[in-house]
Amino acid sequence: MTNASDAPFGAPATLLPSRTGILVLLVDDQLVVGEAVRRALLDQPDIELHFCSDCHQAAEIARTVKPTVILQDLVMPGINGLDLVKQYRADSHTSHIPIIVLSTKEEAVVKRDAFRLGANDYLVKLPDPIELVARIRYHSNAYLTQLQRDEAYRALRHSQQELMETNSELKRLTQVDGLTGLSNRRYLNDNLDAEWKHLARLRAQFSLLMIDVDHFKLYNDTYGHLAGDEVLQKVAAILKGICRRSTDIAARYGGEEFAIVLPSTPGPDAMALGQAATAAVEALQLPHARSTTSQWVTISVGVATRIPARGELPSSLVKIADEALYEAKRSGRNRAVFHG
């Protein structure tokens, strides 16, 4: 019940505290103590009082009403008040609620045990109303401040997480081709440059595949651009599938052109991947009525392998792969050609 009226102290009412107000849970088997505390708080309109005379219900009531401070009698029938202090501290719902223990006398040993078990304060009942109100306000305000601080921290962490996710998504969008889901040209160039410098230090082989969809303009003219987009997506899925290592990067180079970066990959292995990609695309059996190469959609692949030299640019590898791609087209398409 609240202490806002002069009504005699009686059966307790279940009150839910606001997180900006003070709610006192008094656990004491003596109604006279409950009445005395109620009267002490009578002229404090922002303090609500909930009285519990049954010690066996105290822990559950504390969970339910969520007080900002607990006034706990130490001597109650059937249970030691210190055991209740232990129960409050063992429950995650009440573990941080301030506890003021009430004792009939000043005892150093009892006071020591109370603080050791988690009590925040110790009063000999019945304390002076001014002191009681001051202690209640001090502990409740500290507890409410901590709750507000925790809530602000959770909100900050949530905002930071949302910001990180947004930044991650923005970064992904700047690196990914919207149609195919592969890396875009910008990310490809950055990756080429970084891997080139890394492999130049290691003196390791660097392979690159340049891929072009054969007769793609004729396909668009015949089947329409939407069908052409679907072809690019299916080809992209094949190319992504042959990238088995985390360092392998499949990218859309532009239009119907693709590239696959294969760091630390020798020429024969890169050539095998190029041939596998060529066979896999034709095996899709996507009809291409105007192709002079096959009745199906096909690709041509240029494969190049170099050991990067210091001072040399990765564009030299791109140039060699382009030349191999041109050779694949000139020699009939639907094939992979290697230039080392």
N, C-alpha and C positions, 0 to 999 in steps of 0.2 A: 504494500500500500504506500501511497505517497504521504509526505509529512505536511501537505499543503493545507490541512484542515485541523480543527480542534477536536475532531471526533476521537472517542476513546480508542486505545490500541486494541485491535481484535485480530481476526483471522487474516492471514496475509493474502494479498492479491498478486497475481502474476503480472509483472510489469516488464516491458522490454525497453532497455535504455536507448536513448539517442546517443549517437557517437559524439555529440557536442555537449552533452549533459553528464551529470554525475549520478550514478546509481550505486547505492550501498546495499550489500547483502549482509545482514546480521544473522549469524548462526549462534543461537543461544537457547537453552531449554527453559529459561526463566522469562515469563511474560513481563515481569516487573522491569527487567533489564530492557526488553524490547520497547516498553512504554517510555522508559527514561530516555533511551536513544531517540525515539520518535519526537519527544518533546524538545530534546536538545537541537534537533534539526528543523523544528517547526517554522522558524523564521528564515529558513534557507530555501526559497522557492525553486532554485535550480538543482536541488538535491532530492532524489527520490530514494525511498527506503523500502527494502523488501526484507521481511522477517521470516526466518525459518527456525522453528522450534524442534524439528525432528532431525537429529544429526544424521540419520541413515538416508535422508533425502537431500542432504546438503550438496553433495557433489553433483547430483543430477540437476538440482535447481540452479546451481552456479553455471552449468553448461547451458541451461535454458534461458536464464534472464541476462546473462553476460554482464555482470556488474563491473563497475570501474574500480571497486575496492571491496574486499571481504573483511568484515569484522568477525573474528572467529574466537568463540569462547574455548578455553583450554580444558575445562572440566565439565563433561556432559555424560549423562547416563548411557552406558553401553559402549562408549567409544572415547578414546583419548583425543582431545582437540588437535594434538600434534600429528596423529594419524590422518586426520582430515587434511592438515596442511600438506602431508606427503601425497595424498590423493589428488589434491588440486595441482600440485607441481608435476605429477606423473601424467596428467591429462593434457593433451595438446590444446584443448579448448580453453583451459584455465591456467595453463602453466605460467603465464606472464602476468596474470591479474595480481595486483598488490594485495597482500594479506597483513592485516593488523590483528595480532592475537590479543585477547582480553584475559587477564588473569586476576585472581582475587588478591594477590600480593606480589611484591617485588622479590623475585627469586633469581639469583644469578645463574644457577644451573639450568633452570627452566628457560630462562631468557636465552642462554647460550644454545640450548637444543632447538629452540624455536627458530633462531636465526640460521642455525646450521641446516635445518630442514627446508628453509626457503621463505620464512616470514620476513616481511619488510619492516615491521614495526611492532612495538610491544607496549601495551597500556595496561595499567592497573584500573580495574573497573570499580566504580564508574568514574571516568575522568571528567575533569571540568569541561562543560559544553564548549567553551571557547577553544580549548586545546583539542578536543575531539573534532570539531569542525575544521580546525587548521590542519590536523593530520589527514583527515579525509580529503580535503581539497588538495593538499600537497601531493599525496600519492595518486589520486585520481587524475589530476592535471598532468602529472608526469606520465602516467599510463596513456592518457588520451593523446598527448603529444607524441609518444612513441608510436601509437597506432597511426596517427596522421603521417608521421615520418615514414613508416613502413609502407603506407598506401601510396605516398608520393614516390617512394623508391620503386615500388612495383609498377606504377604508371610510367616512370622514367624508363625502366627496363623494357616495358612493353613498347614504348615509343622508339627506343633505340633498336629493338628487334624489328619493328615495322620499317624503320629507316634503313636498316641493313638489308632487309628483304627487298625494299624498293630499289636501293642502290644496286643490289645483285641483279634484279630483273632489268634495270636500265643498262647495266653492263652487258648482260646477256643479249639484250636487244641490239646493242651497238656492235655485237660480235657475230650475230646470227643472221643468215639470209631468211627473210620472211616467207618465201615460197617453199623452199626445200628443207629448211631446218638445219642445213649445213652451216659451217662457218662462212662468213662473208669475205669479200675481197680485202677489206681493211684488216681483219684479223689474220687472214692468210699472209699478208705482207709483213705484219708485225711478227708472226710466228716464224716465217722464213728468215727474217733478219736475226731473231734471237737464236734460232737453232743453228744458223750458219756460223755465227760467232762462237757458239758453244762447240760445235764440231770442228771448227778451225783449230781450237785449242787442243782438242783431243786427237786431231789428225784422223778422224773417222769418216767413213763414207756417208754421203748424203744423197738420197734418191728423191726424184720428183716425177709424178705422173701428171701429164696434161691430157685432158679428155675432151672430146667434142662429140656431140650427138650428130650422126650422119644425116645429111639432107633435112635438117630440122626446119628450115624455112618452107620447104615443099610440104612438110608434114603440117605445119600451121596453116598453110594456104589450103590444104585439102580437108583437114579435120577441125580447124578452128583453134583459137588461142587457148580456150579452156582445156581442150584435149591435149594441146601442147604442154600446158602447165602440168597436167597429170603425168605426162611422159617424163618431164623433168623431175617430178617428185619420186617417181618409181626408179629412175636412174640414180637419183641421189641416195635412195635407200640401199641400192646395191653397193654403191661406193662407200657408204658409211659402214656397211656390213663387212667389208674387207679390211677395214681399219681395226686391227686386233689389239694394238698396243695403245696405251694412254698418250704416247707421243705422236702417234699417227693422226694426221688431221686431213679430213675431207672438206673441201670448200667449193662454193660456187664462184667461179672466176669471173663470170659475166655472161648473160644470155644463156646459150646452150653449152657453154664451156665450164669445165670443172677442173679441179686440181687436187692431188693427194700428196701431202708432205710425208716423207718416210725417213726420218732421221736414223742414222746408224744402220742403214739397210743396204746391203751389197746389191750390185746390178742384177744378178740372176734372180734374187728374191723379188726385187721390184718388178722385173719383167714377168715373173710368174703371176704376180698380183694383177698386172695389167692384162695379161691373157685371161685370167680368171674373171675379171670385170667384164671383158669383152664377151666371153661366153655366157656369163650370167645375164647380161642385158638381152642378148639375142634369145636366150631361153625363156624370157618373159613372153615372147611371141606377141608383141604389140604390132598389129598390122600397119604396114606403111606401103600403100599401093603405088606411090610415085617414087619410091626409092629404086635407084639403079644398082644398088648393092645387094639387097635382100628383100624378101617380102615382109620382113619384120624390121622394127626399129633396131638400129645397131649403133655402136660407138667406135671411134678410133682413138687410140691411146699412144701418146709419145712418152717414152721412158728415158730418163736421164739420170746418170750417177756421176758424182764428182767427190773428190776430197777437197773441202774448202781450203783455199790458200789465204794466208793473212794479207789483208789489203784488197782482196777480191770481193766483189759484191755478189749477193745471191741472184741478182739479175742474170749473171752468166749461166747459172743452172737453169733458170727459166728459159733463156734463149736456146739452150741445147735441147730442152724438152719440147719447146715449140718446133724446133727443126725436126725432131723425131716424129712429132704429131703431123707435121706437113708431109713427111715421108710416108707415114701410115695412110694418109688420105690419097697421096699421089699414086701409091702402089695398090689401091683398090678398096680402102676403108675396111671397117669391121675387123680390125687387127691391132696388135700392139707392136711398135717398133722401138728398138733400144738404140740409144746413142750414149757411148761412154766417154 
